[in-house]
């Protein structure tokens, strides 16, 4: 058992006297982790987009979402108590603690403190779940098979929804606030086709991990089903980032040098950031994009990026508080009676801009330290000068997915977002494997 535990990244400490009596049975581990993965990947099933009430921005959030996360959080806390919270200590780095502290302070100083504190609580639970699944899984094989089971629940349910209740699983012209290009695109059990596409990218990565760590047949079944839904969703961002992720992380398996790997990983992240945010700051970049793309506004994102940047400068040091800016009356109506995408948006479609909106420029710097630079360092400590094993490759792909997607979608500090949760799991996983690598050495 010790070697299996260590393979995920947790130093084996259960040989101590009395540890067996506090162990968690395998069936409970699998059921808990399976339920958590399904929850993190999608907790709003078969949303009726023809219902006009779906346009309303609720400051209280979904009661069902709050209940599901609280129940899952209590279950995970109970399991971690039995396994030992001491295994979480490697995650308590100074950069992470500073980032968490700043996030808490900005929530208290938020323009909507009660809303920000609720969002902070949800995010904290999501972070605990994202770390907990790594500790609850007894072995890499159990983790892989549990993820495969949860993936099949999502995938089979989505295909059945398309076949049996297409009105709730396929975009139509009757959807409220529908884009003219959306009708006919599949969303499965997800609220929107972009959320479906993002989840399918995650499930493709999961399937590849399952094929490597547990069952080749089962893994490729997950990959095939996920690819089918991804293509049917028509999600442009997801279709763009998947080949980039697989290509870059594939090169990281070939080139083992720390500097070259860092350039391979950080280069595309910087490039996508220049293309997105740079297009509103540097006219030359905007002109170049205009000559290469038919839509230089990235489906209208450039307007909302400019709006977000303007408001970051209003509160550059403390930010607006987590989840608060896009819910204020000032944002919802923008001082105008005319409703546009900008003054009805609930995020900026850019994680870096939203991070600065949450906690100002200091929080953005801390975020880059914790979630960009530290994982690159951890990867070097875990696999510097050698190839990547299945678990490290899983974490690397999910981490890279989060940062590449961040230039076009809000995937950080959002406990409701599947990419955010898997991104956090990846960062935590790399850190835990670092501790094991140190102990092993």
C-alpha positions as CSV (number, residue, x, y, z in Angstrom):
1,X,0.0,0.0,0.0
2,X,2.8,2.4,0.8
3,X,4.2,2.4,-2.7
4,X,0.7,3.0,-4.2
5,X,0.1,6.0,-2.0
6,X,3.5,7.4,-2.8
7,X,2.9,7.0,-6.5
8,X,0.3,9.7,-6.4
9,X,2.6,12.1,-4.5
10,X,1.8,11.4,-0.8
11,X,4.6,10.2,1.4
12,X,3.4,6.9,2.9
13,X,2.8,7.4,6.7
14,X,0.0,5.0,7.3
15,X,2.3,2.3,8.7
16,X,2.1,4.0,12.1
17,X,0.3,2.2,14.9
18,X,-3.5,2.5,14.7
19,X,-3.5,3.9,11.2
20,X,-5.4,0.9,9.8
21,X,-8.2,1.5,12.2
22,X,-8.7,5.0,10.7
23,X,-8.5,3.9,7.1
24,X,-11.3,4.6,4.6
25,X,-12.7,1.6,2.8
26,X,-12.1,1.5,-1.0
27,X,-15.8,1.5,-1.8
28,X,-16.2,4.8,0.1
29,X,-13.1,6.3,-1.6
30,X,-14.4,5.5,-5.0
31,X,-18.0,6.6,-4.4
32,X,-16.8,9.9,-2.8
33,X,-14.3,10.7,-5.5
34,X,-16.7,9.7,-8.3
35,X,-19.4,12.0,-6.9
36,X,-16.9,14.8,-6.5
37,X,-15.7,14.6,-10.1
38,X,-19.2,14.5,-11.5
39,X,-20.0,17.6,-9.3
40,X,-16.9,19.5,-10.3
41,X,-17.3,18.7,-14.0
42,X,-21.0,19.8,-14.1
43,X,-23.6,20.4,-11.4
44,X,-26.3,22.1,-13.5
45,X,-27.9,19.5,-15.6
46,X,-30.3,20.1,-18.5
47,X,-30.9,23.8,-18.1
48,X,-33.9,25.1,-20.0
49,X,-32.5,28.0,-22.0
50,X,-35.9,29.1,-23.3
51,X,-36.8,30.2,-19.8
52,X,-36.3,34.0,-19.5
53,X,-35.6,33.7,-15.8
54,X,-32.2,32.3,-16.8
55,X,-31.2,35.8,-17.8
56,X,-31.5,37.1,-14.3
57,X,-28.3,37.5,-12.4
58,X,-28.8,36.1,-8.9
59,X,-26.6,37.5,-6.2
60,X,-27.5,34.7,-3.9
61,X,-26.5,32.0,-6.5
62,X,-28.1,28.7,-6.9
63,X,-29.4,27.1,-3.7
64,X,-28.9,23.6,-5.3
65,X,-25.3,24.5,-6.1
66,X,-24.6,25.6,-2.5
67,X,-26.2,22.5,-1.0
68,X,-24.3,20.1,-3.3
69,X,-21.0,21.8,-2.6
70,X,-21.6,21.9,1.2
71,X,-22.6,18.2,1.3
72,X,-19.6,17.2,-0.9
73,X,-17.3,19.4,1.3
74,X,-18.5,17.7,4.5
75,X,-18.0,14.3,3.0
76,X,-14.5,15.2,1.8
77,X,-13.6,16.8,5.2
78,X,-14.7,13.6,7.0
79,X,-12.5,11.5,4.7
80,X,-9.5,13.7,5.0
81,X,-9.9,13.7,8.8
82,X,-9.6,9.9,8.8
83,X,-6.8,9.8,6.3
84,X,-4.9,12.7,7.9
85,X,-4.9,16.4,7.2
86,X,-1.1,16.4,7.6
87,X,-0.9,15.2,4.0
88,X,-2.1,18.7,3.0
89,X,0.9,20.5,4.6
90,X,3.0,20.5,1.4
91,X,0.4,22.8,-0.1
92,X,0.8,25.4,2.5
93,X,3.5,27.4,0.8
94,X,4.2,31.0,1.5
95,X,3.0,32.2,-1.9
96,X,-0.2,30.3,-1.6
97,X,-0.9,31.5,1.9
98,X,-0.2,35.1,0.9
99,X,-2.5,34.7,-2.1
100,X,-5.3,33.2,0.1
101,X,-4.8,36.0,2.7
102,X,-5.1,38.7,0.1
103,X,-8.2,37.1,-1.4
104,X,-9.8,37.0,2.0
105,X,-8.9,40.7,2.7
106,X,-10.3,41.8,-0.6
107,X,-13.5,39.9,0.1
108,X,-14.0,41.9,3.3
109,X,-13.2,45.1,1.5
110,X,-15.4,44.2,-1.5
111,X,-18.1,46.5,-2.9
112,X,-20.5,43.6,-2.0
113,X,-18.9,41.9,1.1
114,X,-21.7,39.4,1.7
115,X,-21.7,38.3,-1.9
116,X,-17.9,38.0,-2.0
117,X,-17.8,36.0,1.2
118,X,-20.3,33.5,-0.2
119,X,-18.3,33.2,-3.4
120,X,-15.1,32.8,-1.3
121,X,-16.7,30.0,0.7
122,X,-17.8,28.2,-2.5
123,X,-14.3,28.6,-3.9
124,X,-12.7,27.3,-0.7
125,X,-14.8,24.2,-0.8
126,X,-14.0,23.6,-4.5
127,X,-10.3,24.0,-3.7
128,X,-10.6,21.5,-0.8
129,X,-12.4,19.0,-3.1
130,X,-9.8,19.5,-5.8
131,X,-7.0,18.6,-3.4
132,X,-8.9,16.0,-1.5
133,X,-9.5,13.7,-4.4
134,X,-5.8,13.2,-4.7
135,X,-5.5,12.1,-1.1
136,X,-8.6,10.0,-1.0
137,X,-7.6,7.9,-4.1
138,X,-5.6,4.9,-2.7
139,X,-3.5,4.5,-5.9
140,X,-3.1,5.9,-9.4
141,X,-5.1,3.0,-10.8
142,X,-8.0,3.7,-8.5
143,X,-7.9,7.4,-9.3
144,X,-7.9,6.6,-13.0
145,X,-10.8,4.2,-12.9
146,X,-12.8,6.5,-10.7
147,X,-12.3,9.4,-13.1
148,X,-13.3,7.0,-16.0
149,X,-16.5,6.1,-14.2
150,X,-17.4,9.7,-13.6
151,X,-16.5,10.6,-17.1
152,X,-18.8,7.9,-18.5
153,X,-21.7,9.2,-16.3
154,X,-21.3,12.6,-17.9
155,X,-20.8,11.4,-21.4
156,X,-23.5,8.7,-21.6
157,X,-26.0,11.2,-19.9
158,X,-25.1,13.8,-22.5
159,X,-25.7,11.5,-25.5
160,X,-28.9,10.2,-24.0
161,X,-30.1,13.8,-23.4
162,X,-29.4,14.6,-27.1
163,X,-31.4,11.6,-28.2
164,X,-34.3,11.8,-25.7
165,X,-34.7,15.5,-24.7
166,X,-33.0,17.4,-27.6
167,X,-34.8,20.7,-26.5
168,X,-32.7,20.6,-23.3
169,X,-29.5,19.3,-24.9
170,X,-29.2,21.1,-28.2
171,X,-29.2,24.9,-28.7
172,X,-32.1,26.2,-30.6
173,X,-33.3,29.5,-32.0
174,X,-35.7,29.8,-29.1
175,X,-32.9,30.0,-26.5
176,X,-33.1,33.3,-24.6
177,X,-30.2,35.6,-25.7
178,X,-29.3,33.1,-28.3
179,X,-26.4,33.7,-30.7
180,X,-27.4,33.2,-34.3
181,X,-24.6,30.6,-34.8
182,X,-25.7,28.5,-31.8
183,X,-28.8,26.7,-33.0
184,X,-28.0,23.0,-33.8
185,X,-24.9,22.9,-31.6
186,X,-24.9,20.2,-28.9
187,X,-24.5,21.1,-25.2
188,X,-25.5,17.7,-23.7
189,X,-26.4,18.0,-20.0
190,X,-24.4,21.3,-19.8
191,X,-25.9,24.8,-19.5
192,X,-24.1,26.1,-22.6
193,X,-22.1,24.7,-25.5
194,X,-18.9,26.4,-24.4
195,X,-19.1,24.8,-21.0
196,X,-19.7,21.5,-22.7
197,X,-16.7,22.0,-25.0
198,X,-14.4,22.9,-22.1
199,X,-15.5,19.8,-20.1
200,X,-14.9,17.6,-23.2
201,X,-11.3,18.8,-23.4
202,X,-10.9,17.8,-19.8
203,X,-12.5,14.4,-20.5
204,X,-10.2,13.8,-23.4
205,X,-7.2,14.4,-21.1
206,X,-8.8,12.2,-18.5
207,X,-9.3,9.4,-21.1
208,X,-5.7,9.6,-22.2
209,X,-4.6,9.2,-18.5
210,X,-7.0,6.3,-18.0
211,X,-5.5,4.6,-21.1
212,X,-2.0,5.0,-19.7
213,X,-2.6,4.3,-16.0
214,X,-5.5,1.7,-15.9
215,X,-7.2,0.5,-19.0
216,X,-6.3,1.2,-22.6
217,X,-9.8,0.2,-23.9
218,X,-11.7,2.2,-21.3
219,X,-9.5,5.2,-21.8
220,X,-9.9,5.4,-25.5
221,X,-13.7,4.9,-25.2
222,X,-13.8,8.0,-23.0
223,X,-11.6,9.9,-25.5
224,X,-13.8,8.9,-28.5
225,X,-17.0,9.9,-26.8
226,X,-15.6,13.2,-25.5
227,X,-14.2,14.1,-29.0
228,X,-17.6,13.4,-30.5
229,X,-19.3,15.8,-28.1
230,X,-16.5,18.4,-28.5
231,X,-16.9,18.6,-32.2
232,X,-20.7,18.7,-32.0
233,X,-20.5,21.5,-29.5
234,X,-18.7,23.8,-32.0
235,X,-16.8,25.4,-29.1
236,X,-14.1,27.4,-30.9
237,X,-11.9,28.0,-27.8
238,X,-12.0,24.3,-26.8
239,X,-11.3,23.1,-30.4
240,X,-8.4,25.5,-30.6
241,X,-6.7,24.7,-27.2
242,X,-6.9,20.9,-27.3
243,X,-4.3,20.3,-30.1
244,X,-2.1,23.0,-28.6
245,X,-2.2,21.3,-25.2
246,X,-1.5,17.8,-26.6
247,X,1.3,19.1,-28.9
248,X,3.2,21.2,-26.3
249,X,2.9,18.6,-23.5
250,X,3.9,15.9,-26.0
251,X,7.1,17.9,-26.7
252,X,7.7,18.1,-22.9
253,X,7.9,14.3,-22.9
254,X,10.6,14.4,-25.5
255,X,12.6,17.4,-24.3
256,X,13.6,16.9,-20.6
257,X,15.7,20.0,-20.0
258,X,14.2,22.4,-17.4
259,X,14.8,25.6,-19.4
260,X,13.5,24.2,-22.7
261,X,10.4,22.8,-21.0
262,X,9.7,26.2,-19.3
263,X,10.0,27.9,-22.7
264,X,7.7,25.4,-24.3
265,X,5.0,25.8,-21.6
266,X,5.3,29.6,-20.9
267,X,5.7,30.6,-24.6
268,X,2.2,29.8,-25.7
269,X,0.7,31.3,-22.5
270,X,2.5,34.6,-23.2
271,X,1.6,34.4,-26.8
272,X,-2.2,33.9,-26.2
273,X,-2.1,36.8,-23.6
274,X,-0.5,39.1,-26.2
275,X,-3.1,38.1,-28.8
276,X,-6.0,38.7,-26.4
277,X,-5.1,41.6,-24.0
278,X,-2.4,42.9,-26.3
279,X,-5.0,43.4,-29.0
280,X,-6.7,46.2,-27.0
281,X,-3.4,47.8,-25.7
282,X,-1.1,47.7,-28.8
283,X,-2.6,49.0,-32.1
284,X,0.1,47.0,-34.1
285,X,-1.1,43.7,-32.6
286,X,-4.7,44.6,-33.3
287,X,-3.9,45.4,-36.9
288,X,-1.9,42.2,-37.3
289,X,-4.8,40.2,-35.9
290,X,-7.2,42.0,-38.2
291,X,-5.2,40.8,-41.2
292,X,-5.1,37.2,-40.1
293,X,-8.6,36.7,-38.6
294,X,-12.0,37.4,-40.0
295,X,-13.2,38.5,-36.5
296,X,-10.5,40.6,-34.8
297,X,-12.8,41.2,-31.8
298,X,-12.8,37.5,-30.8
299,X,-16.6,37.4,-31.0
300,X,-16.9,40.7,-29.2
301,X,-14.5,39.9,-26.4
302,X,-12.3,42.9,-27.1
303,X,-15.1,45.3,-26.1
304,X,-15.6,43.6,-22.7
305,X,-11.8,43.3,-22.2
306,X,-11.5,47.1,-22.6
307,X,-14.4,47.6,-20.2
308,X,-12.7,45.3,-17.6
309,X,-9.4,47.0,-17.9
310,X,-10.9,50.4,-17.5
311,X,-12.5,49.3,-14.2
312,X,-9.4,47.6,-12.9
313,X,-7.8,51.1,-13.0
314,X,-10.7,52.4,-10.8
315,X,-9.6,50.1,-7.9
316,X,-6.1,49.0,-8.9
317,X,-4.8,47.9,-5.4
318,X,-7.7,46.3,-3.6
319,X,-9.9,45.2,-6.5
320,X,-13.7,44.9,-6.3
321,X,-13.9,41.5,-4.4
322,X,-14.4,38.0,-5.6
323,X,-17.6,37.7,-7.7
324,X,-18.7,41.3,-6.9
325,X,-17.8,43.5,-9.9
326,X,-20.0,41.8,-12.4
327,X,-23.0,41.7,-10.1
328,X,-23.1,45.4,-9.2
329,X,-25.9,47.6,-10.4
330,X,-23.3,49.8,-12.1
331,X,-22.1,46.9,-14.2
332,X,-25.5,45.4,-14.9
333,X,-26.9,48.5,-16.4
334,X,-23.7,50.5,-17.2
335,X,-25.5,53.8,-16.7
336,X,-27.5,53.2,-19.9
337,X,-31.0,51.9,-20.6
338,X,-29.6,50.0,-23.6
339,X,-28.7,46.4,-22.8
340,X,-25.5,45.2,-24.5
341,X,-23.2,42.2,-23.9
342,X,-20.8,44.3,-21.9
343,X,-23.3,45.6,-19.3
344,X,-25.1,42.2,-19.0
345,X,-21.9,40.1,-18.8
346,X,-21.0,38.1,-15.7
347,X,-17.3,37.8,-16.4
348,X,-14.6,39.3,-18.7
349,X,-13.8,36.2,-20.7
350,X,-10.2,36.6,-19.5
351,X,-9.0,35.0,-16.3
352,X,-6.1,37.4,-15.8
353,X,-8.3,40.5,-16.1
354,X,-10.9,39.0,-13.8
355,X,-8.1,38.2,-11.3
356,X,-7.1,41.9,-11.3
357,X,-10.8,42.9,-10.9
358,X,-11.0,40.6,-7.8
359,X,-8.0,41.8,-5.9
360,X,-6.1,44.4,-7.9
361,X,-2.6,44.2,-9.4
362,X,-1.0,42.8,-6.2
363,X,-3.4,39.8,-6.4
364,X,-2.6,39.3,-10.1
365,X,1.1,39.1,-9.2
366,X,0.5,36.6,-6.4
367,X,-1.6,34.5,-8.8
368,X,1.1,34.4,-11.4
369,X,3.6,33.4,-8.7
370,X,1.4,30.6,-7.3
371,X,-0.3,29.2,-10.4
372,X,2.2,29.9,-13.2
373,X,5.8,30.1,-11.9
374,X,5.6,27.7,-8.9
375,X,4.1,24.8,-11.0
376,X,6.9,25.1,-13.5
377,X,9.4,24.9,-10.7
378,X,7.6,21.9,-9.2
379,X,7.6,20.1,-12.6
380,X,11.3,20.6,-12.8
381,X,11.7,19.1,-9.3
382,X,9.5,16.1,-10.1
383,X,10.7,15.3,-13.6
384,X,13.7,17.4,-14.4
385,X,16.0,15.6,-16.8
386,X,13.7,12.7,-17.3
387,X,10.4,11.7,-18.9
388,X,6.9,12.2,-17.5
389,X,5.0,9.4,-15.8
390,X,1.2,9.2,-16.3
391,X,0.2,11.2,-13.2
392,X,2.7,14.0,-13.9
393,X,1.5,14.2,-17.5
394,X,-2.1,14.4,-16.3
395,X,-1.4,17.3,-14.0
396,X,0.8,19.0,-16.6
397,X,-2.0,18.8,-19.3
398,X,-4.7,20.1,-16.9
399,X,-2.5,22.9,-15.6
400,X,-1.6,24.0,-19.2
401,X,-5.2,23.8,-20.2
402,X,-6.2,26.2,-17.4
403,X,-3.5,28.8,-18.3
404,X,-4.1,28.6,-22.1
405,X,-7.9,28.9,-21.6
406,X,-7.4,31.8,-19.3
407,X,-6.7,34.2,-22.2
408,X,-10.2,33.7,-23.5
409,X,-12.3,32.5,-20.6
410,X,-12.6,33.1,-16.9
411,X,-11.2,29.9,-15.4
412,X,-9.5,31.1,-12.2
413,X,-11.1,31.6,-8.8
414,X,-14.4,30.2,-10.0
415,X,-15.6,27.2,-8.0
416,X,-18.4,26.6,-10.4
417,X,-16.0,26.1,-13.3
418,X,-14.8,22.6,-14.3
419,X,-11.5,23.9,-15.8
420,X,-10.8,25.9,-12.6
421,X,-11.3,22.9,-10.4
422,X,-9.1,20.6,-12.5
423,X,-6.5,23.3,-12.8
424,X,-6.3,23.5,-9.0
425,X,-6.1,19.7,-8.8
426,X,-3.2,19.8,-11.2
427,X,-1.3,22.5,-9.3
428,X,-1.9,20.7,-6.0
429,X,-0.9,17.4,-7.6
430,X,2.4,18.7,-8.9
431,X,3.1,20.1,-5.5
432,X,2.3,16.9,-3.7
433,X,4.5,14.9,-6.1
434,X,7.3,17.3,-5.4
435,X,7.2,16.5,-1.7
436,X,7.3,12.8,-2.6
437,X,10.2,13.3,-4.9
438,X,12.1,15.1,-2.1
439,X,11.3,12.4,0.4
440,X,12.3,9.7,-2.1
441,X,15.6,11.4,-2.8
